[in-house]
Amino acid sequence: MDSIPFQAVADRYARGEFEWFDPPQKGDSAVSIAERADFFAHPGRPAAAGDHRQYYDPETAQISSGVWKRVSGYHQPWEFRTNYSAKYWEAGLSYMEPQPWYQVELMRSKEALDKSRIAWTIVYLVSALGHAVQAWRSGTK
């Protein structure tokens, strides 16, 4: 679960709320994991540097923040493998108001699916996660 504190998930799992899942494990975000997976692999391209957090950039030998790169339009390598994914600034808005963005993303996903002529059509709806985060915070199951 991306954007949910690990201990919160572990506590709820321990209470039996996620019995249909494997036990939670600490890891990176779902997008970062997907970016590194064979499914999104791109020969000659290294794994993505930081997206939101600070990270060490070996090219500049400095600590950098992925936020400013993203705001200025940088795309992670996995994003080029999708037929649809929201822009970075849209993702932020979708966390605040997921319902209207979910409708927009469903429409955009349908357009991507309708246009696609390849075997694999990949869409990433960030607003679905916005719904999950809001439900989690409100205590809704």
C-alpha positions, 0 to 999 in steps of 0.5 A, a space after each residue: 500500500 503506497 502512502 500508508 505508514 507501514 506500522 498502520 498496515 502491520 497493526 491492521 493486519 495483526 488484527 485480521 483486517 487483511 487476512 486475504 493478503 500476505 503479511 506486509 513487508 517494508 518496501 518502496 512504493 508500488 510505482 518504484 517497484 513496478 519501474 524496476 520490474 522486468 515488465 517495465 525494464 528498458 535496456 541501458 536505462 538505470 533504475 529511477 533516481 528519487 521521485 519525491 525523497 532526497 537521493 544521492 545523484 552519482 552524476 552530480 555527486 550531490 544530494 538531490 530532490 526528485 520533486 523539483 525535477 518532477 514539477 518541471 516535467 521530468 518523467 520516470 522511465 516507467 511512465 514512458 511504458 504506460 499508455 496513460 498516467 496522470 501528469 505529476 501535478 494532476 496526481 497531487 490534485 487527485 489526492 485532495 479530490 479523488 472522485 472528480 479525478 477518478 472520473 477524468 482518469 477513467 475517461 482518459 483510460 478508456 480513450 487509451 484503451 480504445 486507441 491502443 493497437 498493441 497487445 499490452 495496454 497499461 494505464 495507471 490511475 493515481 486517483 484510485 490510490 487517492 480514494 484508498 488514502 481518503 478511506 484509510 484516513 476516515 476509518 472506512 473499510 
